[in-house]
């Protein structure tokens, strides 16, 4: 288990866990909560991946963060979401 944490990094593991929990919660019926968890997990994963990258192109950070932000905004504006 220590090797997995070292290889992936605990931040990537946390983001993957948030996305997995978000998918399960969304399937269970709480779409808004699931979407927020997926958006936060995707944003964390993008930031970690960008910080570890050797080449730093801004579009590799801005576009995925923008998509995660849009998912977050859509989740908050859903009418009658449970």
C-alpha positions as YAML, in Angstrom:
chain: A
units: angstrom
residues:
- id: 1
  name: UNK
  ca: [0.00, 0.00, 0.00]
- id: 2
  name: UNK
  ca: [2.88, 2.36, 0.74]
- id: 3
  name: UNK
  ca: [4.26, 1.77, -2.73]
- id: 4
  name: UNK
  ca: [0.90, 2.71, -4.26]
- id: 5
  name: UNK
  ca: [0.76, 5.93, -2.25]
- id: 6
  name: UNK
  ca: [4.31, 6.76, -3.23]
- id: 7
  name: UNK
  ca: [3.70, 5.99, -6.89]
- id: 8
  name: UNK
  ca: [0.40, 7.80, -7.27]
- id: 9
  name: UNK
  ca: [0.73, 10.38, -4.55]
- id: 10
  name: UNK
  ca: [-1.88, 10.90, -1.89]
- id: 11
  name: UNK
  ca: [-3.43, 13.91, -3.66]
- id: 12
  name: UNK
  ca: [-4.18, 11.90, -6.79]
- id: 13
  name: UNK
  ca: [-5.58, 9.11, -4.64]
- id: 14
  name: UNK
  ca: [-7.84, 11.58, -2.81]
- id: 15
  name: UNK
  ca: [-9.06, 13.05, -6.10]
- id: 16
  name: UNK
  ca: [-9.77, 9.61, -7.57]
- id: 17
  name: UNK
  ca: [-11.66, 8.69, -4.39]
- id: 18
  name: UNK
  ca: [-13.73, 11.88, -4.59]
- id: 19
  name: UNK
  ca: [-14.64, 11.15, -8.21]
- id: 20
  name: UNK
  ca: [-15.57, 7.55, -7.39]
- id: 21
  name: UNK
  ca: [-17.70, 8.62, -4.42]
- id: 22
  name: UNK
  ca: [-19.30, 11.30, -6.58]
- id: 23
  name: UNK
  ca: [-20.29, 8.77, -9.23]
- id: 24
  name: UNK
  ca: [-21.79, 6.44, -6.62]
- id: 25
  name: UNK
  ca: [-23.67, 9.27, -4.92]
- id: 26
  name: UNK
  ca: [-24.99, 10.54, -8.27]
- id: 27
  name: UNK
  ca: [-26.19, 7.06, -9.23]
- id: 28
  name: UNK
  ca: [-27.87, 6.72, -5.84]
- id: 29
  name: UNK
  ca: [-29.96, 9.80, -6.54]
- id: 30
  name: UNK
  ca: [-28.17, 12.84, -5.15]
- id: 31
  name: UNK
  ca: [-27.14, 14.26, -8.50]
- id: 32
  name: UNK
  ca: [-26.14, 17.69, -7.23]
- id: 33
  name: UNK
  ca: [-23.86, 16.32, -4.51]
- id: 34
  name: UNK
  ca: [-22.35, 13.78, -6.87]
- id: 35
  name: UNK
  ca: [-21.62, 16.44, -9.48]
- id: 36
  name: UNK
  ca: [-19.97, 18.70, -6.94]
- id: 37
  name: UNK
  ca: [-17.76, 15.85, -5.71]
- id: 38
  name: UNK
  ca: [-16.79, 14.94, -9.28]
- id: 39
  name: UNK
  ca: [-15.96, 18.58, -10.08]
- id: 40
  name: UNK
  ca: [-13.79, 18.98, -6.98]
- id: 41
  name: UNK
  ca: [-12.02, 15.67, -7.62]
- id: 42
  name: UNK
  ca: [-11.39, 16.56, -11.26]
- id: 43
  name: UNK
  ca: [-9.99, 19.96, -10.31]
- id: 44
  name: UNK
  ca: [-7.61, 18.43, -7.75]
- id: 45
  name: UNK
  ca: [-6.47, 15.79, -10.22]
- id: 46
  name: UNK
  ca: [-5.84, 18.42, -12.91]
- id: 47
  name: UNK
  ca: [-3.82, 20.60, -10.57]
- id: 48
  name: UNK
  ca: [-1.69, 17.68, -9.38]
- id: 49
  name: UNK
  ca: [-1.11, 16.41, -12.91]
- id: 50
  name: UNK
  ca: [-0.13, 19.89, -14.10]
- id: 51
  name: UNK
  ca: [2.29, 20.42, -11.21]
- id: 52
  name: UNK
  ca: [4.02, 17.10, -11.99]
- id: 53
  name: UNK
  ca: [4.25, 17.75, -15.71]
- id: 54
  name: UNK
  ca: [7.59, 18.61, -17.27]
- id: 55
  name: UNK
  ca: [6.09, 20.77, -19.99]
- id: 56
  name: UNK
  ca: [3.99, 23.64, -18.69]
- id: 57
  name: UNK
  ca: [1.41, 24.66, -21.27]
- id: 58
  name: UNK
  ca: [-1.32, 26.81, -19.77]
- id: 59
  name: UNK
  ca: [-4.09, 25.23, -21.85]
- id: 60
  name: UNK
  ca: [-3.43, 21.89, -20.11]
- id: 61
  name: UNK
  ca: [-4.40, 23.55, -16.84]
- id: 62
  name: UNK
  ca: [-7.01, 26.07, -17.89]
- id: 63
  name: UNK
  ca: [-9.27, 23.87, -20.04]
- id: 64
  name: UNK
  ca: [-9.78, 20.99, -17.56]
- id: 65
  name: UNK
  ca: [-10.24, 23.43, -14.67]
- id: 66
  name: UNK
  ca: [-12.77, 25.35, -16.74]
- id: 67
  name: UNK
  ca: [-14.70, 22.15, -17.48]
- id: 68
  name: UNK
  ca: [-14.67, 21.22, -13.77]
- id: 69
  name: UNK
  ca: [-15.87, 24.74, -12.90]
- id: 70
  name: UNK
  ca: [-18.70, 24.48, -15.43]
- id: 71
  name: UNK
  ca: [-19.74, 21.12, -13.97]
- id: 72
  name: UNK
  ca: [-19.79, 22.73, -10.53]
- id: 73
  name: UNK
  ca: [-21.91, 25.66, -11.75]
- id: 74
  name: UNK
  ca: [-24.35, 23.37, -13.55]
- id: 75
  name: UNK
  ca: [-24.65, 21.22, -10.43]
- id: 76
  name: UNK
  ca: [-25.57, 24.26, -8.36]
- id: 77
  name: UNK
  ca: [-28.12, 25.53, -10.87]
- id: 78
  name: UNK
  ca: [-29.99, 22.24, -11.36]
- id: 79
  name: UNK
  ca: [-33.67, 22.78, -10.70]
- id: 80
  name: UNK
  ca: [-35.23, 20.44, -8.16]
- id: 81
  name: UNK
  ca: [-32.13, 18.33, -7.83]
- id: 82
  name: UNK
  ca: [-32.07, 15.84, -5.00]
...
